[in-house]
Amino acid sequence: QWYGWYLLAMERFEEMLAAMRRAFELDPLSLIINDHLGYALSLAGCHDEAIAQLQHTLELDQAFALTHLRLGLEYRLVGRRSDGLCEIARAVDLSDGRIGLGYLGQAYGEDGGVAEAHEILQSLEHPADQRFVSPLDCALVCDGLGELDRAFACLDQALEMRISDVI
């Protein structure tokens, strides 16, 4: 599984998919491996297969927030924007805001929910519980709002902080 992510970073996509499929063969009940296989399929452009894999993952555990996020993003990629927004919101709800909040703000902004996106951005910039907030989440919301200079400033900050998801 983790070797597959290394192969992704090296832009060896066919090998990445083979490694992820092998990880799935070795541990077909692992939620994270099921999820990562769906994500890998998406990155490889196999969107229908990615959706099927992510739906299968949710059959294993409907409360696995990360897969709701990935399925929501995948739905949005294939034009099912409303379904995607619902799945992303489900991920945020299931994780008490720890997973997907930046993507939810991005989706709201892209879909014209400017007030909702600004509310999320405010909660990211001033978290009530003083938890760590990745600048990548702020960049996503700014992107959705079309505030590209601000989004790039947040991405620069994420790079400086070595936020791994920037890859």
DSSP file with accessible surface (Angstrom, degrees, kcal/mol):
  #  RESIDUE AA STRUCTURE BP1 BP2  ACC     N-H-->O    O-->H-N    N-H-->O    O-->H-N    TCO  KAPPA ALPHA  PHI   PSI    X-CA   Y-CA   Z-CA
    1    1 A Q     >        0   0   43      0, 0.0     4,-1.3     0, 0.0     5,-0.1   0.000 360.0 360.0 360.0 -52.5    0.0    0.0    0.0
    2    2 A W  H  >  +     0   0  171      1,-0.2     4,-1.9     2,-0.2     5,-0.1   0.853 360.0  56.9 -73.0 -31.0    2.6    2.5    1.0
    3    3 A Y  H  > S+     0   0  132      1,-0.2     4,-2.7     2,-0.2    -1,-0.2   0.896 102.0  58.4 -62.3 -36.3    4.9    1.4   -1.8
    4    4 A G  H  > S+     0   0    0      1,-0.2     4,-2.0     2,-0.2    -1,-0.2   0.900 104.3  49.6 -58.9 -40.4    2.0    2.2   -4.1
    5    5 A W  H  X S+     0   0   38     -4,-1.3     4,-2.3     2,-0.2    -1,-0.2   0.882 108.6  53.0 -68.4 -36.1    2.1    5.8   -2.8
    6    6 A Y  H  X S+     0   0  114     -4,-1.9     4,-1.7     2,-0.2    -2,-0.2   0.946 108.4  50.1 -59.6 -46.6    5.8    6.0   -3.4
    7    7 A L  H  <>S+     0   0    2     -4,-2.7     5,-2.9     1,-0.2    -2,-0.2   0.874 108.1  54.1 -60.9 -35.7    5.2    4.8   -7.0
    8    8 A L  H ><5S+     0   0   36     -4,-2.0     3,-2.0     1,-0.2    -1,-0.2   0.946 106.9  50.0 -61.0 -48.5    2.6    7.5   -7.3
    9    9 A A  H 3<5S+     0   0   47     -4,-2.3    -1,-0.2     1,-0.3    -2,-0.2   0.824 110.0  51.6 -61.3 -28.5    5.1   10.2   -6.2
   10   10 A M  T 3<5S-     0   0   94     -4,-1.7    -1,-0.3    -5,-0.2    -2,-0.2   0.372 115.9-118.9 -87.6   3.1    7.5    8.8   -8.8
   11   11 A E  T < 5S+     0   0  148     -3,-2.0     2,-0.8     1,-0.2    -3,-0.2   0.809  70.3 138.0  61.4  36.4    4.8    9.1  -11.5
   12   12 A R     >< +     0   0   86     -5,-2.9     4,-2.1     1,-0.2    -1,-0.2  -0.676  22.7 167.8-107.9  74.4    4.8    5.3  -12.1
   13   13 A F  H  >  +     0   0   92     -2,-0.8     4,-2.5     1,-0.2     5,-0.2   0.847  67.3  50.4 -66.6 -42.3    1.1    5.0  -12.3
   14   14 A E  H  > S+     0   0  174      1,-0.2     4,-2.1     2,-0.2    -1,-0.2   0.929 114.3  46.0 -64.5 -40.6    0.7    1.5  -13.7
   15   15 A E  H  > S+     0   0   91      2,-0.2     4,-2.6     1,-0.2    -2,-0.2   0.868 109.7  55.9 -67.4 -36.2    3.0    0.1  -11.1
   16   16 A M  H  X S+     0   0    0     -4,-2.1     4,-2.5     2,-0.2    -2,-0.2   0.942 108.5  46.8 -59.8 -48.2    1.1    2.1   -8.4
   17   17 A L  H  X S+     0   0   22     -4,-2.5     4,-2.7     1,-0.2     5,-0.2   0.911 111.4  51.4 -62.2 -40.6   -2.2    0.5   -9.4
   18   18 A A  H  X S+     0   0   59     -4,-2.1     4,-2.2     1,-0.2    -1,-0.2   0.916 110.9  48.5 -62.5 -41.5   -0.6   -2.9   -9.4
   19   19 A A  H  X S+     0   0   20     -4,-2.6     4,-2.4     2,-0.2    -2,-0.2   0.911 112.3  48.1 -65.8 -41.6    0.8   -2.4   -5.9
   20   20 A M  H  X S+     0   0    1     -4,-2.5     4,-2.2     2,-0.2    -2,-0.2   0.901 111.1  50.3 -66.5 -40.3   -2.5   -1.1   -4.6
   21   21 A R  H  X S+     0   0   88     -4,-2.7     4,-2.3    -5,-0.2    -1,-0.2   0.899 110.4  50.6 -64.2 -37.2   -4.3   -4.1   -6.1
   22   22 A R  H  X S+     0   0  132     -4,-2.2     4,-2.2     2,-0.2    -2,-0.2   0.915 108.2  51.5 -66.9 -41.8   -1.8   -6.4   -4.5
   23   23 A A  H  X S+     0   0    7     -4,-2.4     4,-1.9     1,-0.2    -1,-0.2   0.921 110.0  50.6 -59.7 -41.3   -2.3   -4.8   -1.1
   24   24 A F  H  < S+     0   0   51     -4,-2.2    -2,-0.2     1,-0.2    -1,-0.2   0.905 108.2  51.9 -63.2 -42.0   -6.1   -5.3   -1.6
   25   25 A E  H  < S+     0   0  124     -4,-2.3    -1,-0.2     1,-0.2    -2,-0.2   0.890 111.8  47.2 -60.3 -39.6   -5.5   -8.9   -2.4
   26   26 A L  H  < S+     0   0  116     -4,-2.2    -1,-0.2     1,-0.2    -2,-0.2   0.804 131.6  16.1 -73.6 -31.1   -3.5   -9.4    0.7
   27   27 A D    ><  +     0   0   77     -4,-1.9     3,-1.6    -5,-0.2    -1,-0.2  -0.534  66.5 167.9-144.2  73.1   -6.0   -7.6    3.0
   28   28 A P  T 3  S+     0   0   60      0, 0.0    -3,-0.1     0, 0.0    -1,-0.1   0.620  78.0  53.8 -69.2 -10.5   -9.4   -7.3    1.4
   29   29 A L  T 3  S+     0   0  132     -5,-0.0     2,-0.5     4,-0.0     3,-0.1   0.466  77.0 113.9-101.8  -2.8  -11.1   -6.2    4.6
   30   30 A S    <>  -     0   0   22     -3,-1.6     4,-2.4     1,-0.2     5,-0.2  -0.554  55.9-154.2 -71.0 121.8   -8.8   -3.3    5.4
   31   31 A L  H  > S+     0   0   42     -2,-0.5     4,-2.8     1,-0.2     5,-0.2   0.923  92.6  48.8 -62.7 -43.9  -10.8   -0.1    5.2
   32   32 A I  H  > S+     0   0   56      2,-0.2     4,-3.0     1,-0.2    -1,-0.2   0.895 112.1  48.2 -68.7 -36.9   -7.8    2.1    4.4
   33   33 A I  H  > S+     0   0   16      2,-0.2     4,-2.4     1,-0.2    -1,-0.2   0.935 112.7  48.7 -68.2 -42.2   -6.5   -0.3    1.7
   34   34 A N  H  X S+     0   0    0     -4,-2.4     4,-1.9     2,-0.2    -2,-0.2   0.941 114.8  46.2 -58.5 -47.0   -9.9   -0.4    0.1
   35   35 A D  H  X S+     0   0    0     -4,-2.8     4,-2.4     1,-0.2    -2,-0.2   0.933 112.1  49.7 -61.0 -48.0  -10.1    3.4    0.3
   36   36 A H  H  X S+     0   0   12     -4,-3.0     4,-2.8     1,-0.2    -1,-0.2   0.849 107.1  55.1 -65.2 -33.0   -6.6    3.9   -1.1
   37   37 A L  H  X S+     0   0    4     -4,-2.4     4,-2.5     2,-0.2    -1,-0.2   0.936 108.8  48.5 -63.6 -42.9   -7.4    1.5   -4.0
   38   38 A G  H  X S+     0   0    0     -4,-1.9     4,-2.0     1,-0.2    -2,-0.2   0.919 112.7  48.0 -61.0 -42.2  -10.4    3.6   -4.9
   39   39 A Y  H  X S+     0   0   81     -4,-2.4     4,-2.6     2,-0.2    -2,-0.2   0.917 110.6  51.2 -64.5 -43.5   -8.2    6.8   -4.7
   40   40 A A  H  X S+     0   0    0     -4,-2.8     4,-1.8     1,-0.2    -2,-0.2   0.909 108.4  52.0 -61.0 -41.5   -5.5    5.2   -6.8
   41   41 A L  H  <>S+     0   0    1     -4,-2.5     5,-2.7     1,-0.2     4,-0.2   0.905 109.5  50.2 -62.0 -39.6   -8.1    4.2   -9.4
   42   42 A S  H ><5S+     0   0   14     -4,-2.0     3,-1.9     1,-0.2    -2,-0.2   0.943 109.1  50.3 -62.5 -47.1   -9.3    7.8   -9.5
   43   43 A L  H 3<5S+     0   0   70     -4,-2.6    -1,-0.2     1,-0.3    -2,-0.2   0.810 108.5  53.9 -62.2 -29.0   -5.8    9.2   -9.9
   44   44 A A  T 3<5S-     0   0   40     -4,-1.8    -1,-0.3    -5,-0.2    -2,-0.2   0.448 120.7-110.5 -83.9  -1.2   -5.3    6.7  -12.8
   45   45 A G  T < 5S+     0   0   43     -3,-1.9     2,-1.4    -4,-0.2     3,-0.2   0.579  79.0 130.8  84.6  10.7   -8.5    8.1  -14.5
   46   46 A C     >< +     0   0   43     -5,-2.7     4,-2.5     1,-0.2     5,-0.2  -0.555  25.2 162.3 -93.6  70.3  -10.5    4.9  -13.9
   47   47 A H  H  >  +     0   0   61     -2,-1.4     4,-2.6     1,-0.2    -1,-0.2   0.880  67.1  48.8 -67.9 -41.5  -13.5    6.9  -12.5
   48   48 A D  H  > S+     0   0  137     -3,-0.2     4,-2.3     1,-0.2    -1,-0.2   0.934 115.5  45.7 -63.8 -42.1  -16.2    4.3  -12.8
   49   49 A E  H  > S+     0   0   87      2,-0.2     4,-2.5     1,-0.2    -2,-0.2   0.881 111.2  53.6 -67.1 -37.1  -14.0    1.6  -11.2
   50   50 A A  H  X S+     0   0    0     -4,-2.5     4,-2.7     2,-0.2     5,-0.2   0.935 108.8  48.5 -62.9 -45.0  -13.0    4.1   -8.5
   51   51 A I  H  X S+     0   0   14     -4,-2.6     4,-2.7     1,-0.2     5,-0.2   0.935 111.9  49.2 -61.4 -44.6  -16.7    4.8   -7.6
   52   52 A A  H  X S+     0   0   54     -4,-2.3     4,-2.3     1,-0.2    -1,-0.2   0.916 112.5  48.2 -61.1 -42.2  -17.4    1.1   -7.5
   53   53 A Q  H  X S+     0   0   25     -4,-2.5     4,-2.2     2,-0.2    -1,-0.2   0.917 112.6  47.6 -65.9 -42.5  -14.4    0.5   -5.2
   54   54 A L  H  X S+     0   0    1     -4,-2.7     4,-2.0     2,-0.2    -2,-0.2   0.903 111.1  50.9 -68.0 -38.0  -15.3    3.4   -2.9
   55   55 A Q  H  X S+     0   0   78     -4,-2.7     4,-1.4    -5,-0.2    -1,-0.2   0.907 109.2  52.2 -64.1 -39.1  -19.0    2.2   -2.7
   56   56 A H  H  X S+     0   0   63     -4,-2.3     4,-1.2    -5,-0.2     3,-0.3   0.910 106.3  53.9 -61.3 -41.5  -17.7   -1.2   -1.8
   57   57 A T  H >X S+     0   0    0     -4,-2.2     4,-1.3     1,-0.2     3,-0.7   0.918 106.6  51.2 -60.0 -42.2  -15.6    0.3    1.0
   58   58 A L  H 3< S+     0   0    7     -4,-2.0    -1,-0.2     1,-0.3    -2,-0.2   0.781 101.0  62.2 -69.3 -24.5  -18.6    1.9    2.4
   59   59 A E  H 3< S+     0   0  150     -4,-1.4    -1,-0.3    -3,-0.3     3,-0.2   0.838 103.9  50.4 -65.3 -30.4  -20.4   -1.4    2.3
   60   60 A L  H << S-     0   0   66     -4,-1.2    -2,-0.2    -3,-0.7     2,-0.2   0.846 135.9  -0.8 -72.8 -36.7  -17.7   -2.6    4.8
   61   61 A D    ><  -     0   0   64     -4,-1.3     3,-1.6     3,-0.1    -1,-0.3  -0.721  56.1-166.1-159.2 104.8  -18.3    0.4    7.1
   62   62 A Q  T 3  S+     0   0  113      1,-0.3    -4,-0.1    -3,-0.2    -3,-0.1   0.648  91.1  59.7 -65.9 -15.5  -20.8    3.2    6.4
   63   63 A A  T 3   +     0   0   57     -5,-0.1     2,-1.3     4,-0.0    -1,-0.3   0.308  68.1 118.9 -98.4   9.9  -19.1    5.4    9.1
   64   64 A F    X>  -     0   0   45     -3,-1.6     4,-1.4     1,-0.2     3,-0.7  -0.617  46.1-168.5 -81.1  97.2  -15.7    5.5    7.4
   65   65 A A  H 3> S+     0   0   11     -2,-1.3     4,-2.2     1,-0.2    -1,-0.2   0.844  77.2  61.1 -59.4 -40.6  -15.4    9.2    6.9
   66   66 A L  H 3> S+     0   0   37      1,-0.2     4,-2.6     2,-0.2    -1,-0.2   0.895 104.8  49.0 -57.9 -38.7  -12.4    9.2    4.6
   67   67 A T  H <> S+     0   0    0     -3,-0.7     4,-2.9     2,-0.2     5,-0.3   0.874 106.5  55.3 -72.9 -33.5  -14.2    7.1    2.0
   68   68 A H  H  X S+     0   0    4     -4,-1.4     4,-2.4     2,-0.2    -1,-0.2   0.927 109.9  48.6 -60.6 -41.2  -17.2    9.4    2.1
   69   69 A L  H  X S+     0   0   12     -4,-2.2     4,-2.5     2,-0.2    -2,-0.2   0.963 113.0  45.6 -61.5 -51.6  -14.8   12.3    1.3
   70   70 A R  H  X S+     0   0   36     -4,-2.6     4,-2.4     1,-0.2    -2,-0.2   0.897 113.3  49.9 -62.0 -39.9  -13.1   10.4   -1.5
   71   71 A L  H  X S+     0   0    3     -4,-2.9     4,-2.9     2,-0.2    -1,-0.2   0.919 110.3  51.4 -65.4 -39.9  -16.5    9.3   -3.0
   72   72 A G  H  X S+     0   0    0     -4,-2.4     4,-2.1    -5,-0.3    -2,-0.2   0.924 111.0  47.0 -61.8 -43.6  -17.7   12.9   -2.8
   73   73 A L  H  X S+     0   0   42     -4,-2.5     4,-2.0     2,-0.2    -1,-0.2   0.904 112.6  50.2 -64.8 -39.3  -14.7   14.1   -4.7
   74   74 A E  H  X S+     0   0    4     -4,-2.4     4,-1.6    -5,-0.2    -2,-0.2   0.922 108.1  52.3 -66.1 -44.5  -15.0   11.4   -7.2
   75   75 A Y  H  <>S+     0   0   15     -4,-2.9     5,-2.7     1,-0.2     3,-0.3   0.914 109.3  50.3 -56.2 -43.3  -18.7   12.2   -7.8
   76   76 A R  H ><5S+     0   0   25     -4,-2.1     3,-1.2     1,-0.2    -1,-0.2   0.890 106.0  56.3 -65.7 -35.1  -17.8   15.8   -8.4
   77   77 A L  H 3<5S+     0   0  114     -4,-2.0    -1,-0.2     1,-0.3    -2,-0.2   0.842 109.4  45.7 -62.7 -34.8  -15.1   14.8  -10.9
   78   78 A V  T 3<5S-     0   0   59     -4,-1.6    -1,-0.3    -3,-0.3    -2,-0.2   0.301 126.3 -96.9 -95.9  10.1  -17.6   12.9  -13.0
   79   79 A G  T < 5S+     0   0   57     -3,-1.2     2,-1.3    -4,-0.2     3,-0.2   0.478  89.0 122.4  94.5   3.0  -20.2   15.7  -12.9
   80   80 A R     >< +     0   0  102     -5,-2.7     4,-2.5    -6,-0.2     5,-0.2  -0.494  30.4 159.4 -94.0  66.0  -22.4   14.5  -10.0
   81   81 A R  H  >  +     0   0   98     -2,-1.3     4,-2.6     1,-0.2    -1,-0.2   0.881  66.8  48.2 -61.9 -43.9  -21.8   17.7   -8.1
   82   82 A S  H  > S+     0   0   85     -3,-0.2     4,-2.2     2,-0.2    -1,-0.2   0.933 113.2  47.6 -65.5 -44.7  -24.8   17.5   -5.7
   83   83 A D  H  > S+     0   0   70      1,-0.2     4,-2.2     2,-0.2    -1,-0.2   0.901 112.4  51.9 -60.6 -39.8  -24.1   13.9   -4.8
   84   84 A G  H  X S+     0   0    0     -4,-2.5     4,-2.6     2,-0.2     5,-0.2   0.922 106.9  51.1 -63.5 -44.6  -20.5   14.8   -4.2
   85   85 A L  H  X S+     0   0   35     -4,-2.6     4,-2.7     1,-0.2    -1,-0.2   0.920 109.9  51.0 -59.5 -42.4  -21.4   17.7   -1.9
   86   86 A C  H  X S+     0   0   79     -4,-2.2     4,-2.0     1,-0.2    -1,-0.2   0.909 111.1  47.4 -62.5 -42.8  -23.6   15.4    0.1
   87   87 A E  H  X S+     0   0   42     -4,-2.2     4,-2.1     2,-0.2    -1,-0.2   0.904 112.1  49.3 -66.7 -41.4  -20.8   12.8    0.5
   88   88 A I  H  X S+     0   0    0     -4,-2.6     4,-2.3     2,-0.2    -2,-0.2   0.935 110.9  50.3 -63.7 -42.8  -18.3   15.4    1.5
   89   89 A A  H  X S+     0   0   24     -4,-2.7     4,-2.7     1,-0.2    -1,-0.2   0.891 108.0  54.2 -61.8 -36.9  -20.7   16.9    4.1
   90   90 A R  H  X S+     0   0  106     -4,-2.0     4,-2.9     2,-0.2    -1,-0.2   0.910 106.9  51.0 -63.7 -41.8  -21.2   13.3    5.4
   91   91 A A  H  X S+     0   0    0     -4,-2.1     4,-1.6     2,-0.2     8,-0.3   0.926 110.9  48.4 -60.8 -44.1  -17.4   13.0    5.9
   92   92 A V  H  <>S+     0   0   14     -4,-2.3     5,-2.9     1,-0.2     6,-0.3   0.932 113.6  46.9 -62.6 -45.2  -17.3   16.3    7.8
   93   93 A D  H ><5S+     0   0  111     -4,-2.7     3,-1.3     1,-0.2    -2,-0.2   0.932 111.9  49.6 -62.3 -46.8  -20.2   15.2   10.0
   94   94 A L  H 3<5S+     0   0   52     -4,-2.9    -1,-0.2     1,-0.3    -2,-0.2   0.794 117.0  41.6 -64.4 -28.4  -18.8   11.8   10.7
   95   95 A S  T ><5S-     0   0    4     -4,-1.6     3,-1.5     4,-0.2    -1,-0.3   0.273 109.4-117.2-103.2  10.5  -15.4   13.2   11.6
   96   96 A D  T < 5S-     0   0  131     -3,-1.3    -3,-0.2    -4,-0.3    -4,-0.1   0.875  78.8 -50.8  53.5  37.7  -16.6   16.2   13.6
   97   97 A G  T 3 <S+     0   0   11     -5,-2.9     4,-0.3     2,-0.2    -1,-0.3   0.472 115.9 111.0  85.0   2.3  -14.9   18.4   11.1
   98   98 A R  S <  S+     0   0  167     -3,-1.5     2,-0.5    -6,-0.3    -2,-0.1   0.728  76.0  47.6 -81.1 -22.2  -11.5   16.8   11.1
   99   99 A I  S    S-     0   0   52     -8,-0.3    -4,-0.2    -7,-0.2    -2,-0.2  -0.983 119.3  -2.9-124.8 124.6  -11.9   15.4    7.6
  100  100 A G  S  > S+     0   0    7     -2,-0.5     4,-2.5    -9,-0.1     5,-0.2   0.413  76.7 127.3  90.2   1.8  -13.0   17.2    4.5
  101  101 A L  H  > S+     0   0   19     -4,-0.3     4,-2.4     1,-0.2     5,-0.2   0.915  78.3  48.5 -63.4 -41.4  -13.9   20.7    5.8
  102  102 A G  H  > S+     0   0    0      1,-0.2     4,-2.3     2,-0.2    -1,-0.2   0.918 112.6  48.8 -62.5 -41.8  -11.6   22.4    3.3
  103  103 A Y  H  > S+     0   0   63      2,-0.2     4,-2.6     1,-0.2    -2,-0.2   0.864 109.0  53.5 -66.7 -34.6  -13.2   20.4    0.4
  104  104 A L  H  X S+     0   0   13     -4,-2.5     4,-2.8     2,-0.2    -2,-0.2   0.939 109.9  47.4 -65.3 -43.9  -16.7   21.1    1.7
  105  105 A G  H  X S+     0   0    0     -4,-2.4     4,-2.5     1,-0.2    -2,-0.2   0.897 111.6  51.3 -62.6 -39.3  -15.9   24.9    1.6
  106  106 A Q  H  X S+     0   0   30     -4,-2.3     4,-2.7     2,-0.2    -2,-0.2   0.940 110.7  48.1 -61.6 -46.7  -14.4   24.5   -1.9
  107  107 A A  H  X S+     0   0    1     -4,-2.6     4,-2.0     2,-0.2     6,-0.3   0.925 111.6  49.7 -62.5 -45.0  -17.5   22.7   -3.1
  108  108 A Y  H  <>S+     0   0   62     -4,-2.8     5,-3.0     1,-0.2     4,-0.3   0.939 112.4  48.3 -58.5 -46.6  -19.8   25.3   -1.6
  109  109 A G  H ><5S+     0   0   11     -4,-2.5     3,-1.3     1,-0.2    -2,-0.2   0.922 111.5  48.9 -60.8 -43.9  -17.8   28.0   -3.2
  110  110 A E  H 3<5S+     0   0   81     -4,-2.7    -1,-0.2     1,-0.3    -2,-0.2   0.830 112.3  49.6 -64.3 -32.2  -17.8   26.3   -6.6
  111  111 A D  T 3<5S-     0   0   66     -4,-2.0    -1,-0.3    -5,-0.2    -2,-0.2   0.301 124.3 -98.6 -92.5   7.3  -21.6   25.8   -6.4
  112  112 A G  T < 5S+     0   0   56     -3,-1.3     2,-1.8    -4,-0.3     3,-0.3   0.492  82.8 131.4  92.4   2.9  -22.4   29.4   -5.5
  113  113 A G     >< +     0   0   13     -5,-3.0     4,-2.5    -6,-0.3     5,-0.2  -0.444  21.8 156.5 -85.4  64.1  -22.7   28.9   -1.7
  114  114 A V  H  >  +     0   0   73     -2,-1.8     4,-2.8     1,-0.2     5,-0.2   0.895  68.2  50.9 -61.3 -43.1  -20.5   31.8   -1.0
  115  115 A A  H  > S+     0   0   73     -3,-0.3     4,-2.2     1,-0.2    -1,-0.2   0.929 112.1  47.2 -62.7 -43.9  -21.9   32.5    2.5
  116  116 A E  H  > S+     0   0   87      2,-0.2     4,-2.2     1,-0.2    -1,-0.2   0.909 112.4  50.0 -63.7 -41.5  -21.4   28.8    3.5
  117  117 A A  H  X S+     0   0    0     -4,-2.5     4,-2.7     1,-0.2    -2,-0.2   0.923 110.7  49.1 -63.7 -43.4  -17.8   28.8    2.1
  118  118 A H  H  X S+     0   0   78     -4,-2.8     4,-2.6     1,-0.2    -1,-0.2   0.882 108.9  53.7 -64.5 -36.3  -16.9   32.0    4.0
  119  119 A E  H  X S+     0   0  147     -4,-2.2     4,-2.0    -5,-0.2    -1,-0.2   0.921 110.6  46.1 -63.1 -42.9  -18.3   30.5    7.2
  120  120 A I  H  X S+     0   0   15     -4,-2.2     4,-2.0     2,-0.2    -2,-0.2   0.931 111.1  52.0 -65.4 -43.8  -16.1   27.4    6.7
  121  121 A L  H  X S+     0   0    2     -4,-2.7     4,-2.6     1,-0.2     5,-0.2   0.924 108.6  51.5 -59.1 -42.2  -13.1   29.6    5.9
  122  122 A Q  H  X S+     0   0  106     -4,-2.6     4,-2.0     1,-0.2    -1,-0.2   0.914 109.1  50.2 -60.0 -42.8  -13.7   31.6    9.1
  123  123 A S  H  < S+     0   0   46     -4,-2.0    -1,-0.2     1,-0.2    -2,-0.2   0.816 112.5  47.9 -68.4 -27.9  -13.9   28.4   11.2
  124  124 A L  H  < S+     0   0    4     -4,-2.0    -2,-0.2     1,-0.2    -1,-0.2   0.873 113.0  46.5 -77.6 -38.3  -10.6   27.2    9.6
  125  125 A E  H  < S+     0   0   71     -4,-2.6    -2,-0.2     1,-0.3    -1,-0.2   0.790 128.4  25.6 -75.1 -25.7   -8.8   30.5   10.2
  126  126 A H  S  < S-     0   0  123     -4,-2.0    -1,-0.3    -5,-0.2    -2,-0.1  -0.565  80.7-167.0-136.9  70.6  -10.1   30.8   13.8
  127  127 A P    >   -     0   0   20      0, 0.0     3,-1.1     0, 0.0    -3,-0.1  -0.374  17.7-142.1 -64.4 135.2  -10.8   27.3   15.1
  128  128 A A  T 3  S+     0   0  107      1,-0.2    -5,-0.0    -5,-0.1     0, 0.0   0.813  99.5  46.7 -66.3 -31.4  -12.7   27.4   18.4
  129  129 A D  T 3  S-     0   0  105      2,-0.0    -1,-0.2     1,-0.0    -3,-0.0   0.294 107.1-120.7 -99.5  11.8  -10.9   24.4   19.9
  130  130 A Q    <   +     0   0  163     -3,-1.1     2,-0.1     1,-0.2    -2,-0.1   0.786  58.7 155.2  56.8  29.7   -7.3   25.6   19.0
  131  131 A R        -     0   0   74      1,-0.1     2,-0.2     0, 0.0    -1,-0.2  -0.431  53.2 -87.0 -81.1 161.9   -6.7   22.5   16.9
  132  132 A F        -     0   0  132     -2,-0.1     2,-0.5     1,-0.0    -1,-0.1  -0.480  42.5-166.1 -67.0 135.4   -4.2   22.4   14.1
  133  133 A V        -     0   0   25     -2,-0.2   -35,-0.0    -3,-0.1    -9,-0.0  -0.993  18.5-128.5-124.9 124.9   -5.7   23.5   10.7
  134  134 A S    >>  -     0   0   15     -2,-0.5     4,-1.1     1,-0.1     3,-1.1  -0.505   9.5-135.8 -71.4 135.6   -3.7   22.8    7.6
  135  135 A P  H 3> S+     0   0    6      0, 0.0     4,-2.4     0, 0.0    -1,-0.1   0.758 104.2  70.8 -62.0 -19.2   -3.2   25.8    5.3
  136  136 A L  H 3> S+     0   0   20      2,-0.2     4,-2.3     1,-0.2     5,-0.2   0.897  93.6  53.8 -63.5 -38.2   -4.2   23.4    2.5
  137  137 A D  H <> S+     0   0   37     -3,-1.1     4,-1.9     1,-0.2    -1,-0.2   0.923 109.4  47.4 -61.9 -42.8   -7.8   23.4    3.8
  138  138 A C  H  X S+     0   0   14     -4,-1.1     4,-2.7     1,-0.2    -2,-0.2   0.906 109.7  54.1 -64.3 -39.4   -7.8   27.2    3.6
  139  139 A A  H  X S+     0   0    4     -4,-2.4     4,-2.5     1,-0.2    -2,-0.2   0.904 106.3  52.5 -61.1 -40.0   -6.4   27.0    0.1
  140  140 A L  H  X S+     0   0   20     -4,-2.3     4,-2.3     2,-0.2    -1,-0.2   0.928 110.9  45.8 -63.0 -44.8   -9.2   24.7   -1.0
  141  141 A V  H  X S+     0   0    0     -4,-1.9     4,-1.9     2,-0.2     6,-0.2   0.938 112.4  50.8 -65.3 -44.0  -11.9   27.0    0.2
  142  142 A C  H  <>S+     0   0    0     -4,-2.7     5,-2.5     1,-0.2     4,-0.5   0.896 109.2  52.5 -61.4 -37.9  -10.2   30.1   -1.3
  143  143 A D  H ><5S+     0   0   65     -4,-2.5     3,-1.6     1,-0.2    -1,-0.2   0.941 107.6  50.8 -60.2 -48.0  -10.0   28.1   -4.6
  144  144 A G  H 3<5S+     0   0    8     -4,-2.3    -1,-0.2     1,-0.3   -32,-0.2   0.823 110.8  49.5 -60.9 -30.3  -13.7   27.4   -4.5
  145  145 A L  T 3<5S-     0   0   33     -4,-1.9    -1,-0.3    -5,-0.2    -2,-0.2   0.492 115.8-115.8 -85.1  -6.1  -14.4   31.1   -3.9
  146  146 A G  T < 5S+     0   0   53     -3,-1.6     2,-1.6    -4,-0.5     3,-0.2   0.609  72.8 136.6  80.0  12.7  -12.2   32.1   -6.8
  147  147 A E     >< +     0   0   57     -5,-2.5     4,-2.3    -6,-0.2    -1,-0.2  -0.565  22.1 164.6 -90.8  73.7   -9.7   33.9   -4.5
  148  148 A L  H  >  +     0   0   87     -2,-1.6     4,-2.8     1,-0.2     5,-0.2   0.849  66.1  54.2 -70.2 -36.9   -6.7   32.5   -6.3
  149  149 A D  H  > S+     0   0  148     -3,-0.2     4,-2.0     1,-0.2    -1,-0.2   0.937 113.3  44.9 -60.9 -43.5   -4.0   34.8   -5.0
  150  150 A R  H  > S+     0   0   92      2,-0.2     4,-2.2     1,-0.2    -2,-0.2   0.889 111.4  53.6 -66.4 -38.5   -5.1   33.9   -1.4
  151  151 A A  H  X S+     0   0    6     -4,-2.3     4,-2.4     1,-0.2    -2,-0.2   0.932 109.4  47.9 -62.3 -44.3   -5.3   30.2   -2.4
  152  152 A F  H  X S+     0   0  125     -4,-2.8     4,-2.6     2,-0.2    -1,-0.2   0.872 108.3  54.6 -67.1 -34.5   -1.7   30.3   -3.7
  153  153 A A  H  X S+     0   0   59     -4,-2.0     4,-2.0    -5,-0.2    -1,-0.2   0.919 110.1  47.2 -62.3 -41.3   -0.5   32.1   -0.5
  154  154 A C  H  X S+     0   0   15     -4,-2.2     4,-2.5     2,-0.2    -2,-0.2   0.889 110.6  51.9 -66.9 -39.0   -2.0   29.3    1.5
  155  155 A L  H  X S+     0   0   52     -4,-2.4     4,-2.5     2,-0.2    -2,-0.2   0.905 107.5  52.6 -64.0 -39.8   -0.4   26.7   -0.7
  156  156 A D  H  X S+     0   0   90     -4,-2.6     4,-2.4     2,-0.2    -2,-0.2   0.921 110.1  48.5 -59.7 -42.0    3.0   28.3   -0.2
  157  157 A Q  H  X S+     0   0  100     -4,-2.0     4,-2.1     1,-0.2    -2,-0.2   0.911 109.7  52.2 -64.4 -40.7    2.4   28.1    3.5
  158  158 A A  H  <>S+     0   0    0     -4,-2.5     5,-2.5     1,-0.2     4,-0.3   0.893 109.6  49.6 -63.1 -39.6    1.5   24.5    3.2
  159  159 A L  H ><5S+     0   0  104     -4,-2.5     3,-1.3     1,-0.2    -1,-0.2   0.926 109.4  51.0 -64.1 -44.7    4.7   23.8    1.3
  160  160 A E  H 3<5S+     0   0  156     -4,-2.4    -2,-0.2     1,-0.3    -1,-0.2   0.863 112.2  47.2 -59.6 -36.3    6.7   25.6    3.9
  161  161 A M  T 3<5S-     0   0   85     -4,-2.1    -1,-0.3    -5,-0.2    -2,-0.2   0.463 111.5-125.1 -83.9  -3.1    5.1   23.5    6.6
  162  162 A R  T < 5 -     0   0  219     -3,-1.3     2,-0.5    -4,-0.3    -3,-0.2   0.895  34.7-172.9  59.1  44.6    5.7   20.3    4.5
  163  163 A I    > < -     0   0   29     -5,-2.5     3,-1.8     1,-0.2     4,-0.3  -0.584  17.6-144.9 -68.6 117.4    2.0   19.3    4.5
  164  164 A S  G >  S+     0   0   87     -2,-0.5     3,-1.6     1,-0.3    -1,-0.2   0.800  90.4  66.5 -62.5 -30.9    2.1   15.9    2.9
  165  165 A D  G 3  S+     0   0  125      1,-0.3    -1,-0.3     2,-0.2    -2,-0.1   0.626  80.7  80.1 -70.4  -8.8   -1.2   16.1    1.0
  166  166 A V  G <         0   0   44     -3,-1.8    -1,-0.3     1,-0.2    -2,-0.2   0.819 360.0 360.0 -65.7 -25.3    0.2   18.9   -1.2
  167  167 A I    <         0   0  163     -3,-1.6    -1,-0.2    -4,-0.3    -2,-0.2   0.917 360.0 360.0 -54.8 360.0    1.9   16.1   -3.2
